[in-house]
């Protein structure tokens, strides 16, 4: 479930540069799983290059597997891309 988001983080940042980063957090407690993935966006990326089918498929998969039992928030600005996912009972 989390792989498309992690893969995007590696794909759209250039971790060979010192100012680029990727942060992945995964927490579980008795009631929910919380996942967050945030990455910087490589300068050469354009909006068109960062739009892909992977995120749309992941969102669709969540709707099928966890209807009304998840919260997905994807934000993007010119420097950073962030995914927040919560799965609950």
Secondary structure, DSSP 8 states (H G I E B T S, - for coil): --HHHHHHHHHTS-TTSTT--EEEEEEE-SSEEEEEEEEE--TT--HHHH--HHHHHHHHHHHHHSTTSEEEEEEE-SSEEEEEEEEE-
